[in-house]
Amino acid sequence: MNDQNQLVGELRVPTPVGVVRRLPNTNPTIQNNLALLGHPSAKTLGEIMAAVGLYSAYAAISALSGEGIIRGHMKLHNQAEAKSRSHADV
């Protein structure tokens, strides 16, 4: 934690990332994604991938630790139950 009560850290994970060779040049989805990102270098693409991964992990931990996911799950469960009961009455 820093002096502003923010969680601060550093992560180093060796992940080989490439943006040239056969696959990116032949796969239109990869080409479009790289274009959306502004054709980043391999280093920048790796940093983007790491940031997205960390954000995804943070979002999952946040969802699991709050009561929101439980409430949302129960709401979906109750809707499914009501729907199955209404179909049983038909």
Residue, then its C-alpha position, 0 to 999 in steps of 0.5 A: m500500500n502506498d501513502q494514498n492507501q492504494l494497492v501497488g505492485e509489480l508483476r514480471v511474467p515471461t510470456p513470449v508474444g509475437v506480432v509477425r509471422r504467418l498466423p497474424n498475417t493470415n487470420p483476419t481476427i488477429q489482424n483486426n485486433l492488432a489494428l484496433l490496438g494500433h499495431p503494437s510492438a510485441k512488448t506493448l502487446g504483452e503489456i496489454m495482455a498482462a493488464v487485461g489478465l490482471y484486470s480480469a482476475y481483479a474483477a473475478i475476485s471483486a465479484l466473488s468477494g461481494e454479495g452482488i454475485i450471490r444476489g445476482h445468482m439468486k435472482l437468475h435462479n428465481q427467474a428460472e424457477a418461475k419460468s419453469r413453473s409457468h411452463a408446467d402450468v401450460 
